[in-house]
């Protein structure tokens, strides 16, 4: 890279990069502290509103300021992956899995099967990025 007087040096770009990164980290830390308190406040208010709904067994309550709606959320989780995988295979129920590739496992698979190319339907995107490390004084 040429170093014209109008062109910044790598050292000055790294300094600026580190300054911006540190400023973002400070702002993010301040934001996260305020946001954590606000999330706690919302959680407390939600618990109180849920208690009201539960006490009168209501799924919704209309007020002059807004409507409270009680909802039931279900999340399924697995405690026996080997058993569940066998169930999925036996029932031809692959749609019970999410459609995404485990990046680490896939990378390892590809390394073990080098030269075989990508499986059908799979593409790869590669891009260069930059990492900047601060000099330790």
The first five atom37 places (N, CA, C, CB, O) and aatype in JSON, in Angstrom:
{
  "aatype": [20, 20, 20, 20, 20, 20, 20, 20, 20, 20, 20, 20, 20, 20, 20, 20, 20, 20, 20, 20, 20, 20, 20, 20, 20, 20, 20, 20, 20, 20, 20, 20, 20, 20, 20, 20, 20, 20, 20, 20, 20, 20, 20, 20, 20, 20, 20, 20, 20, 20, 20, 20, 20, 20, 20, 20, 20, 20, 20, 20, 20, 20, 20, 20, 20, 20, 20, 20, 20, 20, 20, 20, 20, 20, 20, 20, 20, 20, 20, 20, 20, 20, 20, 20, 20, 20, 20, 20, 20, 20, 20, 20, 20, 20, 20, 20, 20, 20, 20, 20, 20, 20, 20, 20, 20, 20, 20, 20, 20, 20, 20, 20, 20, 20, 20, 20, 20, 20, 20, 20, 20, 20, 20, 20, 20, 20, 20, 20, 20, 20, 20, 20, 20, 20, 20, 20, 20],
  "atom_mask": [
    [1, 1, 1, 1, 1],
    [1, 1, 1, 1, 1],
    [1, 1, 1, 1, 1],
    [1, 1, 1, 1, 1],
    [1, 1, 1, 1, 1],
    [1, 1, 1, 1, 1],
    [1, 1, 1, 1, 1],
    [1, 1, 1, 1, 1],
    [1, 1, 1, 1, 1],
    [1, 1, 1, 1, 1],
    [1, 1, 1, 1, 1],
    [1, 1, 1, 1, 1],
    [1, 1, 1, 1, 1],
    [1, 1, 1, 1, 1],
    [1, 1, 1, 1, 1],
    [1, 1, 1, 1, 1],
    [1, 1, 1, 1, 1],
    [1, 1, 1, 1, 1],
    [1, 1, 1, 1, 1],
    [1, 1, 1, 1, 1],
    [1, 1, 1, 1, 1],
    [1, 1, 1, 1, 1],
    [1, 1, 1, 1, 1],
    [1, 1, 1, 1, 1],
    [1, 1, 1, 1, 1],
    [1, 1, 1, 1, 1],
    [1, 1, 1, 1, 1],
    [1, 1, 1, 1, 1],
    [1, 1, 1, 1, 1],
    [1, 1, 1, 1, 1],
    [1, 1, 1, 1, 1],
    [1, 1, 1, 1, 1],
    [1, 1, 1, 1, 1],
    [1, 1, 1, 1, 1],
    [1, 1, 1, 1, 1],
    [1, 1, 1, 1, 1],
    [1, 1, 1, 1, 1],
    [1, 1, 1, 1, 1],
    [1, 1, 1, 1, 1],
    [1, 1, 1, 1, 1],
    [1, 1, 1, 1, 1],
    [1, 1, 1, 1, 1],
    [1, 1, 1, 1, 1],
    [1, 1, 1, 1, 1],
    [1, 1, 1, 1, 1],
    [1, 1, 1, 1, 1],
    [1, 1, 1, 1, 1],
    [1, 1, 1, 1, 1],
    [1, 1, 1, 1, 1],
    [1, 1, 1, 1, 1],
    [1, 1, 1, 1, 1],
    [1, 1, 1, 1, 1],
    [1, 1, 1, 1, 1],
    [1, 1, 1, 1, 1],
    [1, 1, 1, 1, 1],
    [1, 1, 1, 1, 1],
    [1, 1, 1, 1, 1],
    [1, 1, 1, 1, 1],
    [1, 1, 1, 1, 1],
    [1, 1, 1, 1, 1],
    [1, 1, 1, 1, 1],
    [1, 1, 1, 1, 1],
    [1, 1, 1, 1, 1],
    [1, 1, 1, 1, 1],
    [1, 1, 1, 1, 1],
    [1, 1, 1, 1, 1],
    [1, 1, 1, 1, 1],
    [1, 1, 1, 1, 1],
    [1, 1, 1, 1, 1],
    [1, 1, 1, 1, 1],
    [1, 1, 1, 1, 1],
    [1, 1, 1, 1, 1],
    [1, 1, 1, 1, 1],
    [1, 1, 1, 1, 1],
    [1, 1, 1, 1, 1],
    [1, 1, 1, 1, 1],
    [1, 1, 1, 1, 1],
    [1, 1, 1, 1, 1],
    [1, 1, 1, 1, 1],
    [1, 1, 1, 1, 1],
    [1, 1, 1, 1, 1],
    [1, 1, 1, 1, 1],
    [1, 1, 1, 1, 1],
    [1, 1, 1, 1, 1],
    [1, 1, 1, 1, 1],
    [1, 1, 1, 1, 1],
    [1, 1, 1, 1, 1],
    [1, 1, 1, 1, 1],
    [1, 1, 1, 1, 1],
    [1, 1, 1, 1, 1],
    [1, 1, 1, 1, 1],
    [1, 1, 1, 1, 1],
    [1, 1, 1, 1, 1],
    [1, 1, 1, 1, 1],
    [1, 1, 1, 1, 1],
    [1, 1, 1, 1, 1],
    [1, 1, 1, 1, 1],
    [1, 1, 1, 1, 1],
    [1, 1, 1, 1, 1],
    [1, 1, 1, 1, 1],
    [1, 1, 1, 1, 1],
    [1, 1, 1, 1, 1],
    [1, 1, 1, 1, 1],
    [1, 1, 1, 1, 1],
    [1, 1, 1, 1, 1],
    [1, 1, 1, 1, 1],
    [1, 1, 1, 1, 1],
    [1, 1, 1, 1, 1],
    [1, 1, 1, 1, 1],
    [1, 1, 1, 1, 1],
    [1, 1, 1, 1, 1],
    [1, 1, 1, 1, 1],
    [1, 1, 1, 1, 1],
    [1, 1, 1, 1, 1],
    [1, 1, 1, 1, 1],
    [1, 1, 1, 1, 1],
    [1, 1, 1, 1, 1],
    [1, 1, 1, 1, 1],
    [1, 1, 1, 1, 1],
    [1, 1, 1, 1, 1],
    [1, 1, 1, 1, 1],
    [1, 1, 1, 1, 1],
    [1, 1, 1, 1, 1],
    [1, 1, 1, 1, 1],
    [1, 1, 1, 1, 1],
    [1, 1, 1, 1, 1],
    [1, 1, 1, 1, 1],
    [1, 1, 1, 1, 1],
    [1, 1, 1, 1, 1],
    [1, 1, 1, 1, 1],
    [1, 1, 1, 1, 1],
    [1, 1, 1, 1, 1],
    [1, 1, 1, 1, 1],
    [1, 1, 1, 1, 1],
    [1, 1, 1, 1, 1],
    [1, 1, 1, 1, 1],
    [1, 1, 1, 1, 1]
  ],
  "atom_positions": [
    [[0.86, -1.17, 0.0], [0.0, 0.0, 0.0], [0.9, 1.23, 0.0], [-0.97, 0.0, 1.23], [1.85, 1.32, 0.78]],
    [[0.59, 2.15, -0.86], [1.37, 3.39, -0.9], [1.01, 4.22, 0.32], [1.11, 4.2, -2.21], [-0.04, 4.03, 0.93]],
    [[1.89, 5.14, 0.67], [1.65, 5.95, 1.87], [1.74, 7.42, 1.51], [2.65, 5.59, 3.0], [2.66, 8.12, 1.95]],
    [[0.77, 7.9, 0.7], [0.69, 9.32, 0.37], [0.37, 10.08, 1.65], [-0.38, 9.59, -0.75], [-0.1, 9.5, 2.63]],
    [[0.61, 11.36, 1.63], [0.3, 12.18, 2.79], [-1.2, 12.24, 3.05], [0.84, 13.6, 2.61], [-1.62, 12.44, 4.19]],
    [[-2.01, 12.05, 2.0], [-3.47, 12.06, 2.15], [-4.03, 10.72, 2.61], [-4.11, 12.45, 0.84], [-5.19, 10.64, 3.02]],
    [[-3.22, 9.68, 2.54], [-3.67, 8.35, 2.86], [-3.25, 7.98, 4.29], [-3.12, 7.33, 1.84], [-2.07, 8.09, 4.62]],
    [[-4.2, 7.55, 5.14], [-3.83, 7.24, 6.52], [-2.94, 6.0, 6.59], [-5.09, 7.02, 7.37], [-3.05, 5.1, 5.75]],
    [[-2.08, 5.97, 7.58], [-1.19, 4.82, 7.76], [-1.96, 3.69, 8.44], [0.06, 5.2, 8.59], [-3.0, 3.91, 9.05]],
    [[-1.42, 2.49, 8.32], [-2.05, 1.34, 8.99], [-2.11, 1.58, 10.49], [-1.28, 0.03, 8.67], [-3.1, 1.24, 11.13]],
    [[-1.06, 2.15, 11.06], [-1.02, 2.4, 12.51], [-2.13, 3.36, 12.93], [0.35, 2.95, 12.92], [-2.77, 3.15, 13.96]],
    [[-2.36, 4.42, 12.15], [-3.4, 5.37, 12.53], [-4.78, 4.75, 12.35], [-3.28, 6.66, 11.71], [-5.7, 5.05, 13.11]],
    [[-4.94, 3.9, 11.34], [-6.22, 3.21, 11.16], [-6.49, 2.24, 12.32], [-6.23, 2.45, 9.81], [-7.61, 2.13, 12.8]],
    [[-5.44, 1.54, 12.75], [-5.59, 0.62, 13.89], [-5.94, 1.4, 15.14], [-4.3, -0.2, 14.11], [-6.82, 0.98, 15.9]],
    [[-5.28, 2.54, 15.38], [-5.59, 3.38, 16.53], [-7.06, 3.81, 16.5], [-4.67, 4.61, 16.57], [-7.77, 3.7, 17.5]],
    [[-7.5, 4.3, 15.33], [-8.89, 4.74, 15.18], [-9.85, 3.57, 15.38], [-9.11, 5.37, 13.79], [-10.89, 3.71, 16.03]],
    [[-9.52, 2.43, 14.83], [-10.34, 1.22, 14.96], [-10.51, 0.86, 16.43], [-9.71, 0.04, 14.19], [-11.63, 0.62, 16.89]],
    [[-9.4, 0.83, 17.17], [-9.44, 0.48, 18.59], [-10.24, 1.52, 19.39], [-8.02, 0.37, 19.16], [-10.98, 1.15, 20.29]],
    [[-10.09, 2.79, 19.06], [-10.86, 3.85, 19.73], [-12.36, 3.65, 19.53], [-10.43, 5.23, 19.21], [-13.14, 3.75, 20.48]],
    [[-12.74, 3.37, 18.29], [-14.17, 3.16, 18.0], [-14.68, 1.91, 18.7], [-14.4, 3.05, 16.47], [-15.77, 1.93, 19.27]],
    [[-13.91, 0.84, 18.66], [-14.32, -0.4, 19.31], [-14.49, -0.21, 20.81], [-13.29, -1.51, 19.04], [-15.45, -0.71, 21.39]],
    [[-13.57, 0.51, 21.44], [-13.67, 0.76, 22.88], [-14.86, 1.66, 23.21], [-12.38, 1.4, 23.4], [-15.52, 1.45, 24.22]],
    [[-15.13, 2.65, 22.38], [-16.28, 3.53, 22.58], [-17.58, 2.72, 22.47], [-16.28, 4.7, 21.55], [-18.49, 2.9, 23.28]],
    [[-17.65, 1.85, 21.49], [-18.84, 1.0, 21.33], [-19.01, 0.1, 22.55], [-18.73, 0.14, 20.05], [-20.13, -0.09, 23.02]],
    [[-17.93, -0.45, 23.07], [-17.99, -1.34, 24.23], [-18.5, -0.58, 25.46], [-16.61, -1.95, 24.52], [-19.31, -1.12, 26.23]],
    [[-18.04, 0.67, 25.64], [-18.51, 1.48, 26.77], [-20.0, 1.76, 26.65], [-17.73, 2.8, 26.84], [-20.76, 1.59, 27.61]],
    [[-20.41, 2.18, 25.47], [-21.82, 2.5, 25.25], [-22.68, 1.25, 25.42], [-22.03, 3.1, 23.84], [-23.76, 1.31, 26.02]],
    [[-22.22, 0.12, 24.92], [-22.96, -1.12, 25.04], [-23.1, -1.53, 26.5], [-22.28, -2.24, 24.25], [-24.17, -1.98, 26.93]],
    [[-22.04, -1.38, 27.27], [-22.08, -1.72, 28.69], [-23.09, -0.84, 29.43], [-20.68, -1.57, 29.33], [-23.86, -1.32, 30.27]],
    [[-23.1, 0.45, 29.12], [-24.06, 1.36, 29.74], [-25.48, 0.98, 29.34], [-23.76, 2.82, 29.35], [-26.38, 0.94, 30.18]],
    [[-25.69, 0.71, 28.05], [-27.0, 0.33, 27.56], [-27.48, -0.95, 28.24], [-26.97, 0.14, 26.03], [-28.62, -1.03, 28.69]],
    [[-26.6, -1.96, 28.32], [-26.99, -3.24, 28.9], [-27.38, -3.11, 30.36], [-25.86, -4.25, 28.75], [-28.28, -3.81, 30.83]],
    [[-26.71, -2.22, 31.09], [-27.05, -2.01, 32.5], [-28.45, -1.4, 32.61], [-26.01, -1.09, 33.19], [-29.26, -1.85, 33.42]],
    [[-28.74, -0.39, 31.82], [-30.06, 0.25, 31.84], [-31.12, -0.74, 31.35], [-30.06, 1.54, 30.96], [-32.2, -0.85, 31.94]],
    [[-30.81, -1.45, 30.27], [-31.77, -2.39, 29.7], [-32.07, -3.53, 30.67], [-31.23, -2.96, 28.39], [-33.22, -3.97, 30.75]],
    [[-31.08, -4.0, 31.41], [-31.31, -5.07, 32.39], [-32.3, -4.62, 33.46], [-29.98, -5.5, 33.05], [-33.17, -5.39, 33.86]],
    [[-32.17, -3.39, 33.91], [-33.1, -2.85, 34.91], [-34.5, -2.74, 34.33], [-32.62, -1.46, 35.4], [-35.48, -3.08, 34.99]],
    [[-34.61, -2.26, 33.09], [-35.92, -2.14, 32.45], [-36.55, -3.52, 32.24], [-35.79, -1.39, 31.1], [-37.76, -3.68, 32.42]],
    [[-35.75, -4.5, 31.85], [-36.27, -5.86, 31.68], [-36.78, -6.41, 33.02], [-35.19, -6.79, 31.1], [-37.82, -7.06, 33.07]],
    [[-36.05, -6.14, 34.08], [-36.47, -6.57, 35.42], [-37.8, -5.91, 35.79], [-35.38, -6.23, 36.47], [-38.7, -6.57, 36.31]],
    [[-37.92, -4.61, 35.52], [-39.17, -3.89, 35.8], [-40.33, -4.5, 35.02], [-39.02, -2.39, 35.45], [-41.41, -4.72, 35.58]],
    [[-40.11, -4.78, 33.73], [-41.17, -5.39, 32.91], [-41.55, -6.76, 33.44], [-40.71, -5.5, 31.46], [-42.74, -7.1, 33.49]],
    [[-40.57, -7.54, 33.84], [-40.82, -8.88, 34.36], [-41.68, -8.81, 35.63], [-39.49, -9.61, 34.64], [-42.6, -9.61, 35.81]],
    [[-41.36, -7.86, 36.5], [-42.15, -7.69, 37.73], [-43.58, -7.28, 37.41], [-41.49, -6.64, 38.64], [-44.53, -7.79, 38.01]],
    [[-43.74, -6.36, 36.47], [-45.08, -5.92, 36.07], [-45.86, -7.07, 35.43], [-44.99, -4.73, 35.09], [-47.05, -7.23, 35.7]],
    [[-45.2, -7.86, 34.58], [-45.86, -9.0, 33.96], [-46.32, -10.0, 35.0], [-44.93, -9.67, 32.96], [-47.41, -10.56, 34.89]],
    [[-45.49, -10.24, 36.02], [-45.86, -11.18, 37.08], [-47.1, -10.68, 37.83], [-44.69, -11.37, 38.07], [-47.99, -11.47, 38.17]],
    [[-47.16, -9.39, 38.08], [-48.33, -8.83, 38.76], [-49.59, -8.93, 37.89], [-48.07, -7.36, 39.14], [-50.67, -9.26, 38.38]],
    [[-49.44, -8.65, 36.6], [-50.57, -8.75, 35.68], [-51.03, -10.2, 35.54], [-50.2, -8.17, 34.3], [-52.24, -10.46, 35.48]],
    [[-50.1, -11.14, 35.49], [-50.45, -12.55, 35.41], [-51.18, -13.0, 36.67], [-49.18, -13.41, 35.2], [-52.13, -13.78, 36.61]],
    [[-50.74, -12.49, 37.81], [-51.41, -12.83, 39.08], [-52.86, -12.35, 39.06], [-50.65, -12.2, 40.28], [-53.75, -13.04, 39.55]],
    [[-53.09, -11.17, 38.5], [-54.47, -10.66, 38.4], [-55.29, -11.58, 37.49], [-54.49, -9.2, 37.84], [-56.4, -11.96, 37.85]],
    [[-54.74, -11.95, 36.31], [-55.45, -12.84, 35.39], [-55.74, -14.19, 36.06], [-54.63, -13.05, 34.1], [-56.84, -14.73, 35.94]],
    [[-54.75, -14.72, 36.76], [-54.92, -16.01, 37.42], [-55.96, -15.94, 38.53], [-53.59, -16.48, 38.0], [-56.74, -16.88, 38.71]],
    [[-55.98, -14.84, 39.27], [-56.91, -14.73, 40.41], [-58.37, -14.72, 39.97], [-56.61, -13.47, 41.21], [-59.25, -15.15, 40.72]],
    [[-58.63, -14.23, 38.75], [-60.02, -14.22, 38.27], [-60.21, -15.16, 37.08], [-60.44, -12.79, 37.87], [-61.25, -15.16, 36.43]],
    [[-59.18, -15.98, 36.8], [-59.21, -16.96, 35.71], [-59.62, -16.32, 34.39], [-60.16, -18.1, 36.06], [-60.51, -16.82, 33.7]],
    [[-58.96, -15.22, 34.03], [-59.27, -14.5, 32.8], [-58.12, -14.65, 31.81], [-59.54, -12.99, 33.08], [-56.95, -14.57, 32.19]],
    [[-58.46, -14.87, 30.53], [-57.44, -14.91, 29.48], [-57.17, -13.53, 28.91], [-57.87, -15.85, 28.37], [-56.14, -13.3, 28.27]],
    [[-58.1, -12.58, 29.15], [-57.86, -11.21, 28.74], [-58.67, -10.28, 29.64], [-58.23, -10.99, 27.25], [-59.75, -10.61, 30.12]],
    [[-58.09, -9.1, 29.84], [-58.75, -8.06, 30.64], [-58.55, -6.75, 29.89], [-58.16, -7.98, 32.11], [-57.43, -6.34, 29.61]],
    [[-59.67, -6.12, 29.57], [-59.61, -4.84, 28.87], [-59.62, -3.73, 29.91], [-60.79, -4.68, 27.86], [-60.46, -3.71, 30.81]],
    [[-58.68, -2.79, 29.78], [-58.63, -1.64, 30.67], [-58.69, -0.37, 29.82], [-57.34, -1.65, 31.55], [-58.64, -0.44, 28.59]],
    [[-58.8, 0.76, 30.46], [-58.83, 2.03, 29.72], [-57.47, 2.34, 29.1], [-59.26, 3.17, 30.63], [-57.39, 3.16, 28.19]],
    [[-56.4, 1.7, 29.58], [-55.04, 1.97, 29.07], [-54.55, 0.91, 28.09], [-54.07, 2.06, 30.23], [-53.57, 1.14, 27.38]],
    [[-55.21, -0.24, 28.06], [-54.77, -1.31, 27.17], [-55.37, -2.63, 27.61], [-53.24, -1.41, 27.13], [-56.05, -2.7, 28.63]],
    [[-55.11, -3.67, 26.84], [-55.66, -4.99, 27.11], [-54.56, -5.94, 27.55], [-56.39, -5.54, 25.87], [-53.49, -6.0, 26.93]],
    [[-54.83, -6.68, 28.63], [-53.92, -7.71, 29.13], [-54.37, -9.02, 28.51], [-53.92, -7.79, 30.72], [-55.55, -9.35, 28.54]],
    [[-53.44, -9.79, 27.94], [-53.78, -11.09, 27.4], [-52.86, -12.14, 28.01], [-53.66, -11.1, 25.85], [-51.63, -12.04, 27.92]],
    [[-53.47, -13.14, 28.62], [-52.71, -14.25, 29.2], [-52.57, -15.31, 28.11], [-53.42, -14.84, 30.49], [-53.54, -15.67, 27.45]],
    [[-51.35, -15.8, 27.94], [-51.12, -16.82, 26.92], [-50.31, -17.96, 27.52], [-50.39, -16.22, 25.69], [-49.54, -17.78, 28.46]],
    [[-50.51, -19.13, 26.94], [-49.76, -20.31, 27.35], [-48.68, -20.56, 26.29], [-50.69, -21.56, 27.51], [-48.99, -20.65, 25.11]],
    [[-47.46, -20.67, 26.72], [-46.35, -20.92, 25.81], [-45.83, -22.33, 26.06], [-45.21, -19.87, 25.99], [-45.64, -22.73, 27.21]],
    [[-45.62, -23.07, 24.99], [-45.05, -24.42, 25.11], [-43.72, -24.45, 24.38], [-46.02, -25.5, 24.55], [-43.6, -23.97, 23.25]],
    [[-42.73, -25.03, 25.03], [-41.43, -25.25, 24.4], [-41.06, -26.69, 24.67], [-40.33, -24.26, 24.95], [-41.12, -27.16, 25.81]],
    [[-40.68, -27.38, 23.64], [-40.32, -28.79, 23.76], [-38.8, -28.9, 23.82], [-40.89, -29.62, 22.58], [-38.1, -28.17, 23.13]],
    [[-38.31, -29.8, 24.63], [-36.87, -30.02, 24.75], [-36.62, -31.51, 24.86], [-36.27, -29.25, 25.97], [-37.52, -32.28, 25.19]],
    [[-35.41, -31.91, 24.6], [-35.07, -33.33, 24.54], [-34.05, -33.67, 25.62], [-34.51, -33.7, 23.15], [-33.05, -32.97, 25.81]],
    [[-34.33, -34.75, 26.34], [-33.39, -35.24, 27.35], [-32.66, -36.49, 26.89], [-34.12, -35.53, 28.66], [-31.69, -36.91, 27.51]],
    [[-33.12, -37.1, 25.79], [-32.5, -38.32, 25.26], [-32.4, -38.19, 23.74], [-33.33, -39.6, 25.66], [-33.28, -38.64, 23.01]],
    [[-31.3, -37.58, 23.27], [-31.15, -37.33, 21.84], [-31.05, -38.61, 21.04], [-29.93, -36.48, 21.58], [-31.59, -38.68, 19.93]],
    [[-30.39, -39.62, 21.56], [-30.28, -40.88, 20.81], [-31.66, -41.5, 20.63], [-29.34, -41.87, 21.54], [-31.98, -41.96, 19.53]],
    [[-32.46, -41.52, 21.68], [-33.82, -42.05, 21.58], [-34.68, -41.24, 20.63], [-34.46, -42.09, 22.95], [-35.44, -41.79, 19.84]],
    [[-34.54, -39.91, 20.7], [-35.34, -39.05, 19.82], [-34.93, -39.23, 18.37], [-35.19, -37.58, 20.24], [-35.78, -39.3, 17.48]],
    [[-33.61, -39.31, 18.1], [-33.16, -39.52, 16.73], [-33.71, -40.84, 16.18], [-31.61, -39.51, 16.66], [-34.12, -40.91, 15.02]],
    [[-33.72, -41.89, 17.01], [-34.26, -43.18, 16.58], [-35.75, -43.05, 16.27], [-34.03, -44.25, 17.66], [-36.22, -43.61, 15.28]],
    [[-36.48, -42.32, 17.11], [-37.91, -42.07, 16.89], [-38.13, -41.35, 15.55], [-38.5, -41.23, 18.04], [-39.01, -41.72, 14.78]],
    [[-37.31, -40.33, 15.29], [-37.43, -39.56, 14.04], [-37.18, -40.47, 12.84], [-36.44, -38.38, 14.03], [-37.9, -40.39, 11.85]],
    [[-36.17, -41.32, 12.92], [-35.84, -42.23, 11.82], [-36.97, -43.23, 11.6], [-34.51, -42.97, 12.09], [-37.4, -43.45, 10.47]],
    [[-37.45, -43.83, 12.69], [-38.51, -44.84, 12.58], [-39.8, -44.25, 12.03], [-38.78, -45.46, 13.94], [-40.55, -44.94, 11.34]],
    [[-40.07, -42.99, 12.33], [-41.31, -42.36, 11.9], [-41.15, -41.48, 10.66], [-41.88, -41.54, 13.02], [-42.08, -40.77, 10.27]],
    [[-39.97, -41.51, 10.05], [-39.69, -40.68, 8.87], [-40.13, -39.23, 9.13], [-40.41, -41.25, 7.61], [-40.81, -38.62, 8.31]],
    [[-39.74, -38.7, 10.29], [-40.21, -37.39, 10.73], [-39.07, -36.38, 10.8], [-40.89, -37.49, 12.1], [-38.91, -35.7, 11.81]],
    [[-38.3, -36.27, 9.74], [-37.17, -35.33, 9.72], [-37.6, -33.89, 9.94], [-36.43, -35.44, 8.41], [-36.79, -33.07, 10.37]],
    [[-38.86, -33.57, 9.64], [-39.34, -32.2, 9.83], [-39.43, -31.8, 11.3], [-40.69, -32.03, 9.18], [-39.71, -30.64, 11.61]],
    [[-39.21, -32.74, 12.21], [-39.19, -32.39, 13.64], [-37.89, -31.68, 14.01], [-39.36, -33.65, 14.5], [-37.78, -31.1, 15.09]],
    [[-36.92, -31.71, 13.12], [-35.67, -30.99, 13.34], [-35.75, -29.62, 12.68], [-34.47, -31.8, 12.78], [-36.53, -29.42, 11.75]],
    [[-34.95, -28.66, 13.16], [-34.85, -27.37, 12.51], [-33.97, -27.51, 11.28], [-34.29, -26.29, 13.48], [-33.09, -28.36, 11.23]],
    [[-34.21, -26.67, 10.3], [-33.47, -26.76, 9.05], [-32.28, -25.81, 9.07], [-34.39, -26.43, 7.86], [-32.33, -24.69, 8.56]],
    [[-31.21, -26.3, 9.68], [-29.96, -25.55, 9.66], [-28.82, -26.54, 9.8], [-29.92, -24.48, 10.79], [-29.01, -27.65, 10.31]],
    [[-27.67, -26.15, 9.35], [-26.49, -27.0, 9.4], [-25.66, -26.62, 10.61], [-25.65, -26.88, 8.09], [-25.4, -25.44, 10.84]],
    [[-25.25, -27.6, 11.4], [-24.35, -27.35, 12.52], [-22.97, -27.07, 11.93], [-24.31, -28.58, 13.53], [-22.31, -27.97, 11.4]],
    [[-22.54, -25.81, 12.03], [-21.34, -25.37, 11.33], [-20.09, -26.15, 11.72], [-21.11, -23.91, 11.58], [-19.33, -26.58, 10.86]],
    [[-19.87, -26.34, 13.02], [-18.67, -27.05, 13.48], [-18.65, -28.5, 13.05], [-18.58, -26.97, 14.99], [-17.64, -28.99, 12.55]],
    [[-19.78, -29.2, 13.23], [-19.85, -30.6, 12.83], [-19.69, -30.76, 11.32], [-21.17, -31.22, 13.29], [-19.05, -31.7, 10.84]],
    [[-20.31, -29.82, 10.56], [-20.22, -29.92, 9.11], [-18.79, -29.68, 8.63], [-21.16, -28.91, 8.45], [-18.31, -30.36, 7.72]],
    [[-18.11, -28.72, 9.25], [-16.71, -28.45, 8.9], [-15.85, -29.7, 9.14], [-16.15, -27.25, 9.72], [-15.01, -30.05, 8.31]],
    [[-16.09, -30.36, 10.27], [-15.34, -31.57, 10.6], [-15.66, -32.68, 9.59], [-15.67, -32.03, 12.04], [-14.76, -33.38, 9.13]],
    [[-16.94, -32.84, 9.25], [-17.35, -33.83, 8.26], [-16.64, -33.59, 6.93], [-18.88, -33.79, 8.05], [-16.11, -34.52, 6.32]],
    [[-16.61, -32.33, 6.5], [-15.97, -32.0, 5.23], [-14.47, -32.28, 5.28], [-16.23, -30.53, 4.87], [-13.89, -32.72, 4.29]],
    [[-13.85, -32.01, 6.42], [-12.41, -32.29, 6.55], [-12.15, -33.79, 6.47], [-11.87, -31.72, 7.9], [-11.15, -34.22, 5.89]],
    [[-13.05, -34.58, 7.05], [-12.89, -36.04, 7.02], [-13.2, -36.62, 5.64], [-13.79, -36.68, 8.06], [-12.78, -37.74, 5.33]],
    [[-13.94, -35.88, 4.83], [-14.32, -36.35, 3.49], [-13.77, -35.41, 2.42], [-15.86, -36.46, 3.38], [-14.44, -35.1, 1.43]],
    [[-12.55, -34.97, 2.65], [-11.92, -34.01, 1.72], [-11.84, -34.61, 0.32], [-10.5, -33.63, 2.22], [-11.52, -35.79, 0.14]],
    [[-12.15, -33.79, -0.66], [-12.09, -34.24, -2.04], [-13.4, -34.78, -2.57], [-11.04, -35.27, -2.18], [-13.51, -35.04, -3.77]],
    [[-14.39, -34.97, -1.72], [-15.68, -35.51, -2.16], [-16.64, -34.4, -2.59], [-16.31, -36.34, -1.04], [-17.7, -34.69, -3.15]],
    [[-16.3, -33.17, -2.34], [-17.18, -32.05, -2.69], [-18.31, -31.9, -1.69], [-17.75, -32.25, -4.08], [-18.43, -32.67, -0.73]],
    [[-19.13, -30.91, -1.93], [-20.26, -30.62, -1.04], [-21.41, -31.58, -1.3], [-20.72, -29.17, -1.2], [-21.63, -31.98, -2.45]],
    [[-22.15, -31.95, -0.26], [-23.35, -32.77, -0.47], [-24.38, -32.01, -1.3], [-23.97, -33.19, 0.89], [-24.31, -30.78, -1.39]],
    [[-25.33, -32.71, -1.91], [-26.36, -32.04, -2.71], [-27.13, -31.01, -1.9], [-27.34, -33.08, -3.29], [-27.49, -31.26, -0.74]],
    [[-27.39, -29.87, -2.51], [-28.18, -28.83, -1.87], [-27.42, -27.93, -0.92], [-29.29, -29.45, -1.15], [-28.01, -27.01, -0.35]],
    [[-26.14, -28.17, -0.73], [-25.34, -27.37, 0.2], [-24.4, -26.47, -0.58], [-24.55, -28.27, 1.17], [-23.72, -26.92, -1.5]],
    [[-24.35, -25.21, -0.22], [-23.41, -24.25, -0.79], [-22.52, -23.74, 0.33], [-24.15, -23.07, -1.51], [-22.82, -23.93, 1.51]],
    [[-21.45, -23.09, -0.05], [-20.55, -22.5, 0.94], [-20.32, -21.04, 0.58], [-19.2, -23.29, 1.02], [-20.19, -20.69, -0.59]],
    [[-20.26, -20.2, 1.6], [-19.92, -18.8, 1.4], [-18.66, -18.54, 2.22], [-21.11, -17.84, 1.83], [-18.62, -18.8, 3.43]],
    [[-17.66, -18.03, 1.59], [-16.42, -17.69, 2.28], [-16.13, -16.21, 2.06], [-15.22, -18.57, 1.79], [-16.31, -15.69, 0.96]],
    [[-15.69, -15.55, 3.13], [-15.31, -14.15, 2.99], [-14.2, -13.84, 3.98], [-16.53, -13.2, 3.22], [-14.15, -14.4, 5.08]],
    [[-13.32, -12.96, 3.59], [-12.25, -12.52, 4.48], [-12.79, -11.45, 5.41], [-11.05, -11.99, 3.67], [-13.66, -10.66, 5.03]],
    [[-12.29, -11.44, 6.62], [-12.61, -10.41, 7.59], [-11.31, -9.91, 8.22], [-13.59, -10.96, 8.68], [-10.23, -10.38, 7.87]],
    [[-11.43, -8.98, 9.11], [-10.28, -8.37, 9.76], [-10.44, -8.56, 11.27], [-10.14, -6.85, 9.39], [-11.53, -8.39, 11.82]],
    [[-9.34, -8.91, 11.93], [-9.28, -8.93, 13.38], [-8.17, -7.96, 13.78], [-9.02, -10.39, 13.94], [-7.08, -8.0, 13.21]],
    [[-8.45, -7.11, 14.74], [-7.43, -6.18, 15.24], [-7.19, -6.47, 16.7], [-7.87, -4.69, 15.03], [-8.13, -6.51, 17.5]],
    [[-5.95, -6.69, 17.05], [-5.59, -6.93, 18.44], [-4.8, -5.75, 18.97], [-4.77, -8.22, 18.58], [-3.93, -5.2, 18.29]],
    [[-5.13, -5.38, 20.18], [-4.46, -4.26, 20.83], [-3.08, -4.71, 21.29], [-5.29, -3.73, 22.01], [-2.91, -5.84, 21.74]],
    [[-2.1, -3.82, 21.19], [-0.76, -4.11, 21.66], [-0.77, -4.11, 23.19], [0.27, -3.08, 21.09], [-1.26, -3.17, 23.82]],
    [[-0.21, -5.16, 23.77], [-0.12, -5.22, 25.24], [1.11, -4.46, 25.7], [-0.07, -6.69, 25.74], [2.23, -4.77, 25.3]],
    [[0.89, -3.47, 26.52], [2.03, -2.67, 27.03], [2.52, -3.2, 28.33], [1.63, -1.22, 27.19], [3.47, -2.65, 28.9]]
  ]
}
